[in-house]
């Protein structure tokens, strides 16, 4: 997805996207999103690329609770 969809659509190098976007395991995503929250980011936008509803459910079930643990 990163190479074939995101990099071309966003016109950014894959390495830059991998560094900046919360991509990976639920724990990796939670860690990066918690770091953003800790420096004052108040809003992020999700962009599920496939099976949108299922991806949002997974995000809510696996990522959000881990963010809450890291920022409380």
Secondary structure, DSSP 4 states (H G I P E B T S, - for coil): -IIIIIHHHHT--HHHHHHHS--SSHHHHHHHHHHHHHTT---------SSHHHHHHHIIIIIHHHHHHHH-
